[in-house]
Amino acid sequence: TKAGGTTYYELTQIADTSTVVYSDTTADSSLSTTYPVVANPTESSPPLGKLSLIFQGRLWIANNPSFPSRVYFSEINSQEMFLPLNYFDIRKDDGDQVTMLQNVLGVITIGKQNTIQKIQTSSNITGSPLADWTITDPFAYVGCVSMYSTQSTPIGIMYLGNNGIYFFDGNFST
């Protein structure tokens, strides 16, 4: 904190796994607000969700009972740390819920009851998802109607749609 304040700031990052003591000699005036650390531990605990995925060093959690179209993500390489604004709302006003959360060819693929779309990342996987990542328009309008029916296969994701079993190859559902 700055002079005993209540907001926590990142002081430094230790680049090794053997350092156990760090002496703080940094002046408060040089602390930045670009990366505040959550002061309340209840805000950093994982959110509720029905689906999860480890992707690029982050834990992704989807389908919170209160926010069924929301996809949360942890801090990079800190799967237990979820900052309050680390989430994407996937077309939250369409009346559907997230029913699929998969990695297809290195891209997060989100299925809802009527559509499939992706969260595309920049080439900088350590960057800020909120700044560097985008939610695509739907790739397919045959969604996953049954949560937990998805399975990764060599030709894509197999899932249960309205009229039977479908495969999503990253571009189309057949």
C-alpha positions as a Markdown table, in Angstrom:
| # | Residue | x | y | z |
|---|---|---|---|---|
| 1 | Thr | 0.0 | 0.0 | 0.0 |
| 2 | Lys | 1.0 | 3.6 | -0.3 |
| 3 | Ala | 1.8 | 4.9 | 3.2 |
| 4 | Gly | -0.6 | 2.5 | 5.0 |
| 5 | Gly | -3.5 | 3.0 | 2.5 |
| 6 | Thr | -6.0 | 0.3 | 1.7 |
| 7 | Thr | -5.3 | -0.2 | -2.0 |
| 8 | Tyr | -2.6 | -2.8 | -2.8 |
| 9 | Tyr | -0.2 | -2.3 | -5.7 |
| 10 | Glu | 2.2 | -4.6 | -7.5 |
| 11 | Leu | 5.6 | -3.8 | -6.2 |
| 12 | Thr | 7.7 | -6.1 | -8.3 |
| 13 | Gln | 7.8 | -9.5 | -9.9 |
| 14 | Ile | 10.3 | -12.0 | -8.8 |
| 15 | Ala | 11.7 | -13.9 | -11.8 |
| 16 | Asp | 12.9 | -17.1 | -10.0 |
| 17 | Thr | 11.4 | -19.7 | -7.7 |
| 18 | Ser | 14.1 | -19.7 | -5.0 |
| 19 | Thr | 13.8 | -16.1 | -3.6 |
| 20 | Val | 12.0 | -16.2 | -0.3 |
| 21 | Val | 12.8 | -12.8 | 1.1 |
| 22 | Tyr | 12.4 | -9.4 | -0.6 |
| 23 | Ser | 13.3 | -6.1 | 0.9 |
| 24 | Asp | 11.0 | -3.2 | -0.1 |
| 25 | Thr | 13.1 | -0.1 | -0.7 |
| 26 | Thr | 10.8 | 1.3 | -3.5 |
| 27 | Ala | 9.4 | 4.8 | -2.9 |
| 28 | Asp | 5.6 | 5.0 | -2.7 |
| 29 | Ser | 5.6 | 7.7 | -5.4 |
| 30 | Ser | 6.9 | 5.2 | -8.0 |
| 31 | Leu | 4.1 | 2.7 | -7.4 |
| 32 | Ser | 1.7 | 2.4 | -10.3 |
| 33 | Thr | -2.0 | 1.9 | -10.4 |
| 34 | Thr | -1.8 | -0.2 | -13.5 |
| 35 | Tyr | -2.0 | -3.5 | -11.7 |
| 36 | Pro | -3.8 | -3.2 | -8.3 |
| 37 | Val | -3.9 | -6.4 | -6.3 |
| 38 | Val | -7.2 | -7.3 | -4.8 |
| 39 | Ala | -7.3 | -6.4 | -1.2 |
| 40 | Asn | -10.3 | -8.5 | -0.3 |
| 41 | Pro | -9.5 | -12.2 | -0.6 |
| 42 | Thr | -13.2 | -13.1 | -1.2 |
| 43 | Glu | -12.9 | -11.1 | -4.5 |
| 44 | Ser | -10.0 | -13.1 | -5.7 |
| 45 | Ser | -11.4 | -16.6 | -5.1 |
| 46 | Pro | -12.7 | -18.6 | -8.1 |
| 47 | Pro | -16.3 | -17.8 | -9.2 |
| 48 | Leu | -19.0 | -20.4 | -9.4 |
| 49 | Gly | -19.4 | -22.1 | -12.7 |
| 50 | Lys | -20.5 | -25.4 | -14.4 |
| 51 | Leu | -17.7 | -25.6 | -17.0 |
| 52 | Ser | -13.9 | -25.1 | -16.8 |
| 53 | Leu | -10.9 | -25.2 | -19.0 |
| 54 | Ile | -7.2 | -24.6 | -18.6 |
| 55 | Phe | -6.0 | -22.5 | -21.5 |
| 56 | Gln | -2.7 | -20.6 | -22.0 |
| 57 | Gly | -1.9 | -20.7 | -18.3 |
| 58 | Arg | -5.3 | -19.5 | -17.1 |
| 59 | Leu | -8.3 | -21.2 | -15.6 |
| 60 | Trp | -11.4 | -20.4 | -17.5 |
| 61 | Ile | -14.8 | -20.9 | -15.8 |
| 62 | Ala | -18.2 | -20.5 | -17.5 |
| 63 | Asn | -21.9 | -20.7 | -16.8 |
| 64 | Asn | -22.2 | -19.1 | -13.4 |
| 65 | Pro | -25.7 | -19.7 | -12.1 |
| 66 | Ser | -26.2 | -15.9 | -11.7 |
| 67 | Phe | -24.5 | -15.0 | -15.0 |
| 68 | Pro | -25.0 | -18.0 | -17.4 |
| 69 | Ser | -23.5 | -16.1 | -20.4 |
| 70 | Arg | -20.3 | -15.1 | -18.6 |
| 71 | Val | -16.8 | -16.6 | -19.0 |
| 72 | Tyr | -14.3 | -15.8 | -16.2 |
| 73 | Phe | -10.5 | -16.1 | -16.5 |
| 74 | Ser | -7.8 | -16.3 | -13.8 |
| 75 | Glu | -4.6 | -14.4 | -13.7 |
| 76 | Ile | -1.9 | -16.0 | -15.9 |
| 77 | Asn | -0.2 | -18.9 | -14.1 |
| 78 | Ser | -2.3 | -18.2 | -11.0 |
| 79 | Gln | -5.4 | -20.3 | -11.5 |
| 80 | Glu | -6.6 | -19.5 | -8.0 |
| 81 | Met | -6.6 | -15.7 | -8.6 |
| 82 | Phe | -9.6 | -14.1 | -10.2 |
| 83 | Leu | -9.8 | -10.3 | -10.3 |
| 84 | Pro | -13.3 | -8.8 | -10.2 |
| 85 | Leu | -13.3 | -7.6 | -13.8 |
| 86 | Asn | -11.7 | -10.7 | -15.4 |
| 87 | Tyr | -14.6 | -12.0 | -17.4 |
| 88 | Phe | -16.3 | -11.7 | -20.8 |
| 89 | Asp | -20.0 | -11.7 | -21.3 |
| 90 | Ile | -20.9 | -13.8 | -24.4 |
| 91 | Arg | -23.9 | -12.2 | -25.9 |
| 92 | Lys | -25.5 | -11.9 | -22.5 |
| 93 | Asp | -28.9 | -10.7 | -23.8 |
| 94 | Asp | -29.7 | -13.6 | -26.2 |
| 95 | Gly | -31.4 | -15.7 | -23.6 |
| 96 | Asp | -29.0 | -18.6 | -24.0 |
| 97 | Gln | -26.4 | -20.0 | -21.5 |
| 98 | Val | -22.9 | -21.2 | -22.1 |
| 99 | Thr | -23.0 | -24.9 | -22.6 |
| 100 | Met | -19.6 | -25.6 | -24.1 |
| 101 | Leu | -16.1 | -24.4 | -23.2 |
| 102 | Gln | -13.4 | -26.1 | -25.3 |
| 103 | Asn | -10.0 | -25.6 | -26.9 |
| 104 | Val | -10.2 | -26.1 | -30.7 |
| 105 | Leu | -7.0 | -25.8 | -32.5 |
| 106 | Gly | -5.5 | -23.4 | -29.9 |
| 107 | Val | -8.6 | -21.1 | -29.7 |
| 108 | Ile | -11.1 | -21.0 | -26.9 |
| 109 | Thr | -14.5 | -22.1 | -28.4 |
| 110 | Ile | -17.7 | -21.1 | -26.6 |
| 111 | Gly | -20.9 | -22.9 | -27.4 |
| 112 | Lys | -24.3 | -21.7 | -26.3 |
| 113 | Gln | -27.6 | -23.3 | -27.0 |
| 114 | Asn | -28.0 | -21.7 | -30.4 |
| 115 | Thr | -24.5 | -20.6 | -31.6 |
| 116 | Ile | -20.8 | -21.3 | -31.4 |
| 117 | Gln | -18.2 | -18.5 | -31.3 |
| 118 | Lys | -14.6 | -18.0 | -30.1 |
| 119 | Ile | -12.5 | -15.8 | -27.9 |
| 120 | Gln | -9.5 | -15.0 | -30.1 |
| 121 | Thr | -6.2 | -14.0 | -28.5 |
| 122 | Ser | -3.4 | -11.8 | -29.8 |
| 123 | Ser | 0.0 | -13.3 | -30.2 |
| 124 | Asn | 0.9 | -12.0 | -26.8 |
| 125 | Ile | -0.5 | -14.6 | -24.4 |
| 126 | Thr | 0.8 | -12.8 | -21.4 |
| 127 | Gly | -1.0 | -9.6 | -22.3 |
| 128 | Ser | -4.3 | -8.5 | -20.8 |
| 129 | Pro | -7.2 | -10.5 | -22.1 |
| 130 | Leu | -9.5 | -7.5 | -21.7 |
| 131 | Ala | -7.3 | -5.4 | -23.9 |
| 132 | Asp | -5.8 | -8.0 | -26.3 |
| 133 | Trp | -8.5 | -10.6 | -26.8 |
| 134 | Thr | -11.8 | -10.3 | -28.8 |
| 135 | Ile | -15.0 | -12.2 | -29.0 |
| 136 | Thr | -15.9 | -13.2 | -32.5 |
| 137 | Asp | -19.3 | -13.2 | -34.2 |
| 138 | Pro | -20.9 | -16.6 | -34.3 |
| 139 | Phe | -19.2 | -19.2 | -36.5 |
| 140 | Ala | -22.1 | -21.6 | -36.4 |
| 141 | Tyr | -25.8 | -21.3 | -35.7 |
| 142 | Val | -26.2 | -24.9 | -34.5 |
| 143 | Gly | -25.4 | -24.7 | -30.8 |
| 144 | Cys | -24.8 | -27.2 | -28.1 |
| 145 | Val | -28.1 | -27.9 | -26.4 |
| 146 | Ser | -26.8 | -30.3 | -23.8 |
| 147 | Met | -24.1 | -29.2 | -21.4 |
| 148 | Tyr | -21.4 | -31.9 | -20.8 |
| 149 | Ser | -22.2 | -33.5 | -24.2 |
| 150 | Thr | -19.0 | -32.1 | -25.8 |
| 151 | Gln | -16.0 | -34.3 | -26.7 |
| 152 | Ser | -12.8 | -33.3 | -28.4 |
| 153 | Thr | -12.0 | -35.6 | -31.4 |
| 154 | Pro | -9.3 | -35.5 | -34.1 |
| 155 | Ile | -11.8 | -33.8 | -36.5 |
| 156 | Gly | -13.1 | -31.2 | -34.1 |
| 157 | Ile | -15.6 | -31.1 | -31.2 |
| 158 | Met | -18.5 | -33.5 | -31.2 |
| 159 | Tyr | -21.6 | -32.2 | -29.5 |
| 160 | Leu | -25.3 | -32.6 | -29.2 |
| 161 | Gly | -27.3 | -30.1 | -31.2 |
| 162 | Asn | -31.1 | -29.7 | -31.7 |
| 163 | Asn | -31.3 | -32.3 | -34.4 |
| 164 | Gly | -28.6 | -34.8 | -33.5 |
| 165 | Ile | -24.8 | -35.1 | -33.1 |
| 166 | Tyr | -22.7 | -32.4 | -34.8 |
| 167 | Phe | -18.9 | -31.8 | -35.3 |
| 168 | Phe | -17.4 | -28.3 | -35.1 |
| 169 | Asp | -14.1 | -28.2 | -37.0 |
| 170 | Gly | -13.2 | -24.7 | -36.0 |
| 171 | Asn | -15.2 | -23.1 | -38.8 |
| 172 | Phe | -18.4 | -25.0 | -39.4 |
| 173 | Ser | -20.8 | -27.4 | -37.8 |
| 174 | Thr | -21.7 | -30.5 | -39.8 |
